[in-house]
Amino acid sequence: MSKRVAIVGGGLGKFDKPREDKRVRELVAEPVKMAFDLMPNLSKDDIDMGVASYFATHFDQEHNPASSCWDYMGFTPKPLLHIEGGGATGCLAIWAAWHYIKAGLADVMLVYGFETQSTVDSSLANEFIAAASDTDFDYSLGGFYTGYYALMCARHYHLYKTNPVHTAMIAVKNKRNALNKPFAEFGANITVEDVLKSRTIASPLKIFDCCMLTDGAACIILASEEKAKKLTDSPIWISGGGMGTDAMRPGDRPIGAAAAWQTGAKAPIINPEEDSSALAKVSYPDVQSFGACREAARQAYRLANITNPLKQIQLAELHDAYTSSEMQTYEDIGFIPHGKTGKWIEEGGPFVDGELPCNPSGGLIGVGHPVGATGIMSTFFAYHQLLGDEPKFCTNSSTEVQGAQRAAVHSHAGTGTYIVVLVLEK
């Protein structure tokens, strides 16, 4: 598995609700056409295999939409794999394609993802999404995800002295970052006060703390080193990738902040034992952090030779289904020690001009969350940030991270049950 793998292109469709102008197959063809238009050296014959990413067939009542899209775009009889892993599906599909190429089973792979959540009303869509939880226990007790994340957020506030202003600052950041993105649906010039006064969805989370349902599609094209150099002068390499899992039921999770270190893991994840005063307050269960993220980051950083993520990574695209989950991820992906995140947010650390810009794309809160497309969207923006041409896809350059050499992309499912971390670099 020694082959180097590069991202050589990608495409993104408009995230909007509803996208009544296009059926699913047309929705997918839109970003794929964009990718081919941007790559004059690429032809259909170059594609060896596809990986399709979508969350649920419930929305369109079609149980094999991946094949319908593949057929519509004219790629048959080439092989196609469908990946489904909740909210992590997009990056999980990229992670799988990366492994196929590293193993020598393909040279060029097309990864595409999509979701059309507007086909049902919001309450039913949330019911479909909640069915990705433990349906024998949590779901049957009325466990919609906003309730789970409200619990985790409240626990984080209690343990680490974060508060609603910190999460509101993340909402403001991501909504404003999306304002210059024509592909985004939910950009807005809001203030912290707007967030705090907005409607409560599940206390302490407000409506601006939550991503919104939408329709959309995105794609990424990966290639082996030999093929990449024939297709582009500017490959962006996937230097590391990792995937972790955790208990389906948040209440069953052990004290992950300490458990990660009991397994013998060393840096690059910042050792939470350095913040023993905060850890001393943590008791079972560990619902305020994501053990799967720590495991995914550990794997990715080891392969990418990263020992200090905060200094060696210049930007990150993080799965922000809720502002609180982005806040929690700062710690578990190794940027900030547990218990120090509130101060880092106050100091502007995750803002575009801060120490490590997080979600300059606008993230899920700003762009939207058509589940199967989301991680691919995040990868698309990280890829173009590293190329230095992100303003080409924006109305202005206000979200460009100048001189970035390395990016982390993070994709997250359920309540943190399934997490993927990728490291991209020039």
C-alpha positions in Angstrom: 0.0 0.0 0.0 2.8 2.4 -0.8 1.4 4.2 -3.8 0.9 8.0 -3.4 -2.6 9.2 -4.2 -3.6 12.7 -5.2 -6.7 14.8 -5.6 -6.7 16.0 -9.2 -10.1 17.6 -9.6 -13.6 18.0 -8.3 -16.9 19.7 -8.8 -19.7 21.2 -6.7 -23.3 21.9 -7.5 -25.5 24.5 -5.9 -26.8 23.4 -2.4 -30.4 24.5 -2.2 -33.8 23.4 -1.0 -35.6 22.3 -3.0 -33.6 21.6 -6.2 -36.8 21.0 -8.2 -35.0 21.9 -11.4 -33.1 18.6 -11.4 -33.7 14.9 -10.6 -31.1 13.0 -8.6 -29.1 11.8 -11.6 -29.1 15.3 -13.1 -28.1 16.8 -9.7 -25.0 14.5 -9.6 -24.1 15.1 -13.3 -23.9 18.8 -12.5 -20.7 18.7 -10.4 -19.2 15.9 -12.4 -19.6 18.0 -15.6 -17.9 20.9 -13.7 -15.0 18.6 -12.8 -14.5 17.5 -16.4 -14.8 21.0 -17.7 -12.0 22.1 -15.3 -9.8 19.3 -16.4 -9.2 19.3 -20.2 -6.8 16.4 -19.9 -9.4 14.1 -18.4 -11.7 11.9 -20.4 -14.3 9.4 -19.4 -11.9 6.6 -20.5 -9.5 7.6 -17.7 -12.0 6.8 -15.0 -11.4 3.2 -13.7 -14.0 3.0 -11.0 -16.5 5.1 -9.1 -17.5 5.4 -5.4 -21.0 6.8 -4.7 -21.9 8.4 -1.4 -25.4 8.9 -0.1 -27.0 8.6 3.3 -30.5 7.1 2.8 -32.7 5.9 0.0 -35.8 7.0 1.9 -35.8 10.5 0.4 -36.3 9.4 -3.3 -37.8 6.0 -2.8 -35.2 4.6 -5.1 -33.1 1.9 -3.6 -30.2 2.0 -6.0 -29.7 5.7 -7.0 -25.9 5.3 -7.2 -26.3 3.0 -10.2 -28.9 5.3 -11.8 -26.5 8.2 -11.7 -23.6 6.0 -12.9 -25.7 4.8 -15.9 -27.0 8.3 -16.6 -23.5 9.7 -16.8 -22.4 7.0 -19.2 -19.8 5.2 -17.0 -21.2 1.7 -17.3 -19.9 -1.1 -17.4 -17.1 0.2 -15.1 -17.2 -0.9 -11.5 -19.1 1.1 -8.9 -19.1 0.9 -5.1 -21.7 2.5 -2.8 -20.6 3.7 0.6 -23.0 4.6 3.4 -21.8 5.7 6.8 -24.2 8.4 8.0 -22.8 11.9 8.1 -19.3 10.6 7.5 -20.3 9.1 4.2 -18.6 11.6 1.9 -15.1 11.4 3.4 -15.6 7.7 4.0 -16.1 7.3 0.2 -12.9 9.3 -0.4 -11.1 7.2 2.2 -12.2 4.0 0.4 -11.1 5.3 -3.0 -7.8 6.3 -1.6 -7.2 2.7 -0.4 -8.3 1.2 -3.8 -5.7 3.3 -5.6 -3.0 2.7 -2.9 -3.6 -1.0 -3.3 -3.1 -0.7 -7.1 -6.6 -1.7 -7.9 -7.3 1.5 -9.9 -5.5 4.5 -11.2 -8.3 7.1 -11.4 -11.5 7.1 -9.4 -14.5 9.3 -9.4 -16.1 9.9 -6.0 -19.6 11.5 -6.0 -22.1 12.2 -3.3 -25.6 13.5 -3.1 -28.8 13.9 -1.0 -32.2 15.3 -1.8 -33.8 15.9 1.5 -36.5 18.3 0.2 -38.7 15.4 -1.1 -40.2 15.1 2.4 -41.1 17.6 5.1 -38.6 18.5 7.8 -40.1 16.4 10.5 -40.0 13.2 8.4 -36.5 14.0 7.2 -35.4 14.3 10.8 -37.0 11.0 11.5 -35.1 9.4 8.7 -31.9 10.8 10.0 -32.6 9.8 13.6 -33.0 6.2 12.4 -29.2 6.2 12.1 -29.1 6.1 15.9 -29.6 2.9 18.0 -33.2 2.1 17.0 -33.6 -0.4 19.8 -32.8 2.1 22.6 -32.2 5.8 21.9 -34.5 6.3 18.8 -37.5 4.6 20.5 -37.2 7.2 23.3 -37.6 10.1 20.8 -33.9 10.6 20.2 -33.7 13.1 17.4 -30.1 14.3 16.9 -30.6 17.9 18.1 -31.5 16.4 21.5 -28.4 14.3 21.6 -26.2 17.3 20.7 -27.9 19.6 23.2 -27.0 17.1 25.9 -23.4 16.9 24.7 -23.2 20.7 24.5 -24.6 21.2 28.0 -22.1 18.7 29.3 -19.2 20.6 27.6 -20.4 23.9 29.0 -20.5 22.3 32.5 -17.1 20.6 32.4 -15.0 23.0 30.5 -16.7 26.4 31.3 -17.6 27.1 27.7 -20.9 28.9 27.2 -23.5 29.9 24.6 -21.4 32.9 23.5 -18.6 30.5 22.3 -20.9 28.4 20.2 -22.6 31.6 18.9 -19.3 32.9 17.7 -18.8 29.7 15.7 -22.3 30.2 14.1 -21.4 33.8 13.2 -18.0 32.7 11.7 -19.5 29.9 9.5 -22.6 31.9 8.4 -20.4 34.8 7.4 -17.8 32.6 5.7 -20.5 31.3 3.4 -21.6 34.7 2.3 -19.2 34.8 -0.6 -20.0 31.2 -1.8 -22.4 31.0 -4.7 -22.8 27.3 -4.0 -24.0 27.9 -0.4 -27.6 28.2 0.8 -27.3 29.5 4.3 -24.7 32.4 4.4 -25.8 35.3 6.6 -24.4 38.4 8.1 -25.5 37.6 11.7 -24.2 38.7 15.1 -23.6 36.8 18.4 -26.7 38.6 19.7 -28.8 37.3 16.8 -27.8 33.8 17.6 -28.5 34.1 21.3 -31.9 35.6 20.7 -32.9 33.1 18.0 -35.4 30.3 18.5 -34.4 27.5 20.8 -34.5 24.0 19.1 -33.2 21.9 22.0 -31.7 23.9 24.9 -29.0 25.2 24.9 -28.9 24.9 21.1 -30.6 27.7 19.1 -31.7 27.5 15.4 -28.5 29.2 14.3 -26.5 26.6 16.1 -27.9 23.9 13.8 -27.2 23.0 10.1 -30.2 22.9 7.8 -31.6 20.2 5.5 -30.9 20.8 1.8 -30.4 19.2 -1.6 -27.0 19.0 -3.3 -24.2 17.0 -4.9 -20.4 17.1 -5.2 -17.6 15.1 -6.6 -13.8 14.6 -6.2 -11.4 12.8 -8.6 -8.5 10.8 -7.2 -5.5 9.5 -9.1 -2.3 7.5 -8.6 0.9 9.5 -8.7 1.8 8.4 -12.2 -1.6 9.2 -13.6 -1.9 12.4 -11.5 1.1 13.9 -13.1 -0.4 13.4 -16.6 -3.7 14.9 -15.6 -2.6 18.0 -13.7 0.4 20.2 -12.9 -0.9 20.8 -9.4 -1.8 17.5 -7.6 -2.8 17.8 -4.0 -1.7 14.7 -2.1 -3.7 12.7 0.5 -0.8 12.2 2.9 -2.9 10.7 5.7 -6.3 9.2 6.5 -7.9 7.6 9.4 -11.3 6.2 10.5 -12.6 5.6 14.1 -15.8 4.4 15.6 -17.5 4.7 19.0 -20.5 3.2 20.8 -23.8 3.8 19.1 -25.3 4.9 22.4 -23.6 8.1 23.9 -24.5 6.9 27.4 -22.4 3.8 26.9 -19.1 5.6 26.1 -16.2 5.2 28.5 -14.0 8.1 29.6 -12.5 8.6 26.2 -10.4 11.6 27.0 -8.2 9.4 29.2 -8.8 6.0 27.4 -7.0 7.2 24.3 -3.8 7.4 26.3 -4.3 4.1 28.1 -3.9 2.4 24.7 -0.3 3.7 24.4 -1.1 6.4 21.9 1.5 9.2 21.9 1.6 12.6 20.3 0.4 14.1 17.9 -2.9 14.2 19.8 -2.4 16.8 22.5 -2.1 14.9 25.7 -5.2 15.8 27.8 -3.4 14.7 30.9 -1.6 18.1 30.7 -5.0 19.5 31.6 -5.6 17.3 34.6 -7.8 19.8 36.4 -10.4 19.6 33.7 -10.1 15.8 33.3 -10.5 15.3 37.0 -14.1 16.6 36.6 -14.9 14.1 33.9 -17.0 11.1 34.9 -18.6 8.3 33.0 -20.1 8.6 30.4 -17.9 10.6 28.2 -20.5 12.5 26.2 -18.7 15.8 25.8 -16.1 14.6 23.4 -15.5 12.2 20.5 -13.3 9.2 21.0 -13.8 8.1 17.3 -12.3 11.5 16.3 -9.2 11.0 18.4 -8.7 7.5 16.8 -9.2 8.8 13.3 -6.9 11.7 13.8 -4.2 9.5 15.4 -4.2 7.3 12.3 -4.2 10.2 9.9 -1.5 12.1 11.7 0.8 9.1 12.0 0.7 8.5 8.2 1.2 12.3 7.5 4.0 12.6 10.0 2.2 15.3 11.9 3.2 15.7 15.5 1.8 19.2 16.3 -1.5 19.7 14.4 -2.0 23.3 15.5 1.3 24.3 13.9 1.6 21.9 11.0 -2.0 22.3 9.6 -3.0 25.7 8.1 -6.7 25.1 7.7 -9.4 22.6 8.6 -12.8 21.8 7.2 -14.8 20.3 10.1 -18.2 18.6 10.3 -20.3 21.3 12.0 -23.8 19.8 12.0 -24.0 21.8 15.2 -21.8 24.6 16.5 -21.2 22.5 19.6 -19.8 19.6 17.6 -17.3 21.9 15.9 -16.3 23.2 19.3 -15.9 19.6 20.6 -13.9 18.6 17.6 -11.3 21.3 18.1 -10.1 19.3 21.1 -10.5 15.7 19.8 -8.8 16.4 16.5 -5.8 17.7 18.5 -5.8 21.4 17.9 -6.5 22.5 21.5 -6.2 20.7 24.8 -9.5 19.7 26.5 -10.8 22.6 28.5 -9.0 25.3 26.6 -11.3 25.8 23.7 -13.4 28.7 25.0 -10.4 30.9 25.3 -9.2 29.9 21.9 -12.5 30.8 20.3 -12.5 34.2 22.2 -9.0 34.9 20.8 -10.2 34.2 17.2 -8.2 31.0 16.8 -10.6 29.2 14.3 -11.5 32.4 12.3 -10.1 33.0 8.8 -7.4 35.3 10.1 -6.8 33.2 13.2 -4.2 30.7 14.3 -5.9 27.8 12.5 -8.9 28.7 10.3 -11.7 26.2 10.6 -14.5 26.0 8.0 -13.5 28.9 5.8 -16.0 27.3 3.4 -18.8 28.1 5.8 -19.2 24.5 6.7 -22.5 22.7 7.0 -24.0 25.6 8.9 -23.2 28.0 6.2 -23.2 25.9 3.0 -25.7 23.2 3.9 -25.8 19.5 4.7 -27.0 17.2 1.9 -25.5 14.3 3.8 -23.9 12.2 1.1 -22.3 15.3 -0.5 -21.1 17.1 2.6 -17.7 15.5 3.2 -17.0 15.8 -0.5 -17.9 19.5 -0.4 -15.6 20.0 2.5 -12.8 18.3 0.6 -13.5 20.3 -2.5 -13.0 23.6 -0.7 -9.9 22.3 1.2 -8.4 21.2 -2.2 -8.9 24.5 -3.8 -7.6 26.4 -0.7 -4.3 24.4 -1.1 -4.2 25.1 -4.8 -4.5 28.8 -4.0 -7.5 29.3 -6.3 -10.4 29.3 -3.8 -11.4 32.8 -4.8 -12.3 31.4 -8.3 -15.3 29.8 -6.7 -16.3 32.8 -4.5 -17.5 36.3 -5.1 -14.5 37.7 -3.3 -11.2 36.5 -1.6 -12.3 37.2 2.0 -12.1 33.5 3.0 -8.8 32.7 1.3 -6.2 31.2 3.6 -3.0 32.6 2.2 -0.1 30.2 1.7 -1.7 27.1 3.1 0.4 24.0 2.6 -1.6 21.4 4.5 -5.3 20.9 5.4 -7.3 18.6 7.6 -10.8 17.4 6.5 -13.1 15.8 9.1 -16.3 14.0 8.5 -18.6 12.8 11.3 -21.6 10.5 11.6 -24.3 10.1 14.2 -23.4 11.3 17.6 -19.7 10.6 16.8 -20.1 6.9 16.1 -18.2 7.0 12.8 -15.5 9.6 12.0 -13.0 10.1 9.2 -10.0 12.4 9.1 -8.0 13.2 6.0 -4.8 15.2 5.6 -4.3 17.0 2.3 -1.0 18.7 1.4 0.8 20.2 -1.6 
